[in-house]
Amino acid sequence: MEIRLADGLEATPIAMLVQVASQYDSDIYMEADGKRVNAKSIMGMMSLGMDAGEKLTVSADGPDETAALDGIEKYLAGE
């Protein structure tokens, strides 16, 4: 997925992303530059330091994994 939020993933967008991820029962992880973090952890997400246009891998495992991936993709696209 590509980050298309104008300011990248700074504190406020990260907090919002964690809220989006936390809506789902599935385990959700994001990976960039070999670092994998829990998408429901604000500290983990902040440690990624992602900017607009950077690519990351999002994975989900659980009962609502498809919905979780769709919701996160829409958020990262700025929808």
C-alpha positions in Angstrom: 0.0 0.0 0.0 1.1 3.5 -0.6 0.8 6.3 1.9 -1.0 9.2 0.2 -1.8 11.3 3.3 -0.3 14.8 2.7 1.7 14.9 5.9 2.7 11.2 5.9 2.2 9.3 9.1 2.8 11.9 11.8 1.3 11.8 15.4 -2.3 12.7 14.6 -2.6 10.5 11.4 -1.0 7.7 13.3 -3.4 8.0 16.2 -6.3 7.9 13.7 -4.8 4.9 11.9 -4.5 3.0 15.2 -8.1 3.8 15.9 -9.1 2.5 12.4 -7.0 -0.7 13.0 -8.5 -1.1 16.5 -12.0 -1.4 15.1 -11.2 -4.9 13.8 -10.8 -8.1 15.7 -8.0 -9.3 13.4 -4.3 -9.0 14.2 -2.9 -6.3 11.9 0.7 -5.6 11.2 2.6 -3.1 9.1 6.0 -3.6 7.8 8.5 -1.2 6.3 12.3 -1.4 5.8 12.3 -4.8 7.5 10.6 -3.5 10.7 7.2 -5.1 11.5 4.9 -3.5 14.1 1.4 -4.0 15.5 -0.9 -1.5 13.7 -2.9 -1.2 16.9 0.1 0.1 18.9 0.6 3.8 18.6 4.2 3.5 19.8 5.0 0.8 17.3 3.4 2.8 14.5 5.3 5.9 15.4 8.6 4.0 15.3 8.0 3.4 11.6 8.4 7.1 10.8 6.6 6.8 7.4 6.3 9.7 5.0 3.9 10.4 2.1 4.7 8.3 -0.9 6.5 5.6 1.0 5.4 2.0 0.6 4.6 -0.5 3.4 3.2 -4.0 3.7 0.0 -4.4 5.6 -1.1 -7.9 6.8 -4.1 -9.0 8.8 -5.0 -12.4 10.3 -8.4 -13.0 11.8 -12.2 -13.1 11.3 -12.5 -9.7 9.6 -9.1 -9.5 7.9 -10.5 -8.6 4.5 -12.5 -5.7 6.0 -9.5 -4.6 8.0 -7.2 -4.4 5.0 -9.9 -2.5 3.0 -10.4 0.0 5.9 -6.7 0.6 6.3 -6.2 1.0 2.6 -9.0 3.6 2.4 -7.5 5.5 5.4 -4.0 5.5 3.9 -5.4 6.7 0.6 -6.9 9.7 2.3 -10.5 8.6 1.8 
